[in-house]
Amino acid sequence: MANSKQSRIARQRTRQLDEVLRSAQVPLRPNSGWISALRKSLGMGTTQLATRMGITRPSLNQLETNEVSDKITLASLRNAAGAMDCDLHYVLVPRQSLEKMVADQAKQRALKKLGRINQSQALEASAMETESFNKVVMDLAKEIEINRPADLWNE
């Protein structure tokens, strides 16, 4: 019963996040990085921002370089954002809907499981026909998708 409740909650979360992320308008990072782009847009010099952040100008230069090379920490971004009266929004944006990702993974798991069974039945000349096999795979995939077993994402 608890597993059923957990899978129902997981499905609800998936739908809610898909809805939120579908409407997310996340712009690409400017080539110079957000810190530099915002600082320059505000007309703020490196010394001024460094002072507001409580760091040295060379440290700020390094911070801006680290952002462009993807080596910056979230704490540093948050500090820079706060010093420029900005909020930091950190988000992972899936390339496709979460529901589709779960459905695709469930189908892969079903294919892997049933493929082995069908292959051994083929050796005994009792394998399912393609159409029947595909239907069974889709039925199992739907069951896996609904139940969300703990090993869904195991390789």
QUIBEL-V659923 format. One record per backbone hydrogen bond with DSSP energy under -1.0 kcal/mol. NH is the residue of the N-H (numbers start at 1). CO is the residue of the C=O. E is the energy in kcal/mol with one decimal. If there is no record, write none. Layout:
NH_CO_E, NH_CO_E
This chain:
5_1_-2.0, 6_2_-2.6, 7_3_-2.5, 8_4_-2.0, 9_5_-2.5, 10_6_-2.5, 11_7_-2.2, 12_8_-2.2, 13_9_-2.7, 14_10_-2.3, 15_11_-2.2, 16_12_-2.5, 17_13_-3.0, 18_14_-2.6, 19_15_-2.1, 20_16_-2.2, 21_17_-3.2, 22_18_-2.2, 33_30_-1.8, 37_33_-2.2, 38_34_-2.9, 39_35_-2.7, 40_36_-2.7, 41_37_-2.1, 42_38_-2.2, 44_39_-2.8, 49_45_-2.3, 50_46_-2.7, 51_47_-2.3, 52_48_-2.1, 53_49_-2.0, 54_50_-1.1, 55_50_-2.7, 60_56_-2.0, 61_57_-2.6, 62_58_-2.2, 63_59_-2.2, 64_60_-2.7, 65_61_-2.1, 66_62_-2.9, 67_63_-2.1, 68_64_-1.7, 69_65_-1.8, 70_67_-1.4, 71_66_-3.4, 77_73_-2.1, 78_74_-2.9, 79_75_-2.2, 80_76_-2.5, 81_77_-2.8, 82_78_-2.6, 83_79_-2.1, 84_80_-1.1, 85_82_-1.6, 86_81_-3.0, 101_97_-2.1, 102_98_-2.5, 103_99_-2.6, 104_100_-2.9, 105_101_-2.2, 106_102_-2.8, 107_103_-2.3, 108_104_-2.2, 109_105_-2.5, 110_106_-2.4, 111_107_-2.9, 112_108_-2.4, 113_109_-2.4, 114_110_-3.1, 115_111_-2.4, 116_112_-1.4, 117_113_-1.2, 118_114_-3.1, 119_115_-2.3, 120_116_-2.1, 121_117_-2.1, 122_118_-2.0, 123_119_-1.4, 125_122_-1.5, 126_121_-3.2, 133_129_-3.1, 134_130_-2.7, 135_131_-1.8, 136_132_-2.4, 137_133_-2.6, 138_134_-2.4, 139_135_-2.4, 140_136_-2.6, 141_137_-2.8, 142_138_-2.2, 143_139_-2.0, 144_140_-2.8, 145_141_-2.8, 146_142_-2.3, 147_143_-2.6, 148_144_-2.4, 152_149_-2.0, 154_151_-1.6
